[in-house]
Amino acid sequence: MSQLYVIVLAIIVAVLLGVAIYRTSTVKTKADYLVAGRSLPALVLVLTLLTSWIGAGSLFAGAENAYRNGFAALWQPAGGWLGLVLIYFIAPRARKFAQFTLPDLLEARYNQAARVLGTFAILFAYVGITSYQFKGGGDVLHLIFPDTVSSQLGTFIIAAFVIVSTALAGMSSVAYMDVAIGSLVTVICIIATPMLLHEAGGWSGVHAALPPAYFTVFGNFSLSPEGVDQGAGMGLLRALEFLVPTMLLMLGNQVMYQKFFSAKSERDARISVIGWIIGTLLLETLIVAIAVFGRALFPTGEVAAHPREIIPYTARHGLPAFMGALLLGAVFAKVISTASNYLFSPATNLINDVFVRYIAPDASHKRVLIVSRLAVVLLGIWALYQAVYAESILQKMLWAYTIYSAALTPVVLAAFYSRRVTAWGAVAAIAGGTVVTLTWDLHWVKENLPPIIAQRDAIFPALAVALVALVVVSAFTPRPAPDQLAQFAD
């Protein structure tokens, strides 16, 4: 059986590496590397958007959430679904703007200070997201080769592969790797879900094996860490702590905007969102269902101690060998894809928003490509360091989402939809949201807050500080110039 898993993974790795090497031959300029020469058609956009969004955050953090709370875990992807509704209207505007990174947008609409602070917020958030992709991939390799590959060794192997494949061809490599991965994952999840439901004894068997709370709106969200029921109000608050960061990350996601900047046209950008909505609704619901069915099949044992592993564990032990190998391979490929996307994105910030903008504005295309690849390697090493020392993928995910959601999403949305928000209002919002998120879990902060506030995640305090700063500072500073607003109008 182990040979089957080796063969499946070897084929996936060979295909992905082949795509990366082939696309490297098409990269000649900065635009080729950073935005795939602005040539991506709608179908490629759909699959690369879907694949970059659904990674370890869904397959490990979301699955851990489902293992602990049942179908209430759908609150987490529901934030993305709500965000996608608004993105349908943002996508053509983003393609019309057509720059390279989100800080390009921040400087055009606000000022250089907003650009620099936005770059720092993206670096913290996206390197954090990349780190738990590495960790999730290491878990997959350990499950496949339990006697020879530890989770930590697997993390190093995944990191090395992602860093090399991403450095080769940039956005062109990432987007076309996503086409293969997105197609594979969608098909395998559609087939595997009913098979696992059958293995668990159908709906009656799943209901008999799981606590009743797993089929309620809030699951176990209302329970305190000591297991005391705190009521539906606390359950709703906890549910929103999953929904709101996911929704706001979706709305301000630089990876998404870079894909829209890479589209062939505004029409391709808008059409791609329709396919993305359908794909995300389907895949994330199937992922939660697979995790819940896995919990019914494997309520105890090794996976109970590491619930983030429930989907790869279920693939390994709950499905026929061939289908299990395909599902495990799909999870493996998905983690690689998402890691590539979130590693590549902050690397473009270092190149476009720091190196080209302030250090070497006249650098040749060849020099930019060399430095770009070096940036991918350095950020990959930083992400690997975080992966080795991170404990909970779910907690790491919420932390990374919160930095981005509170610091950047409000000012990005204001760029497209507000004519009154000012440059210094945006700067204050980015700084305030970032600082609150980075300091919220420090011991000296927690011990000086009332317990009911100290127990909460950072999302609502950080978002409140950012929004207040955005509104108040904008009210007391001069309105934006007409030329700053013109390129963001319909």
Secondary structure, 3 states (H helix, E strand, C coil): CHHHHHHHHHHHHHHHHHHHHHHHCCCCCHHHHHHHHHCECHHHHHHHHHHHHCCHHHHHHHHHHHHHHHHHHHHHHHHHHHHHHHHHHHHHHHHHHCCCCHHHHHHHHCCHHHHHHHHHHHHHHHHHHHHHHHHHHHHHHHHHCCCCCCHHHHHHHHHHHHHHHHHHHHHHHHHHHHHHHHHHHHHHHHHHHHHHHHHCCHHHHHHHHCCHHHHCCCCCCCECCCCCECCHHHHHHHHHHHHHHHHHHHHHCHHHHHHHHCECCHHHHHHHHHHHHHHHHHHHHHHHHHHHHHHHHCCCCHHHHCHHHHHHHHHHHCCCHHHHHHHHHHHHHHHHHHHHHHHHHHHHHHHHHHHHHHHCCCCCHHHHHHHHHHHHHHHHHHHHHHHHHCCCHHHHHHHHHHHHHHHCHHHHHHHHHCCCCCHHHHHHHHHHHHHHHHHCCCHHHHCCCCHHHHCCCCHHHHHHHHHHHHHHHHHCCCCCCHHHHHCCCC
